[in-house]
Amino acid sequence: MALLMSGAMSFAMTLIQLGAEDLIRLLSNWFIAWGISFAVALPVTFMITPLVGWIVKSLTRSALA
């Protein structure tokens, strides 16, 4: 999940920043940005997943009671 999300977001932001005129430059900068964004996204995913699970469990438990 973190891999695909970081790839999509970094591609969109790189495309907005550079435009699509120079494909080689776009892809080169995108791969660099993707590496950085994945390095941020993976630990955040590991930290947020238990919190989201706890919130969902709390909400569904109270809805069933």
PyMOL commands that set and color helices and strands:
alter all, ss='L'
color gray80, all
select helices_A, chain A and resi 2-18+23-64
alter helices_A, ss='H'
color red, helices_A
deselect
rebuild
show_as cartoon
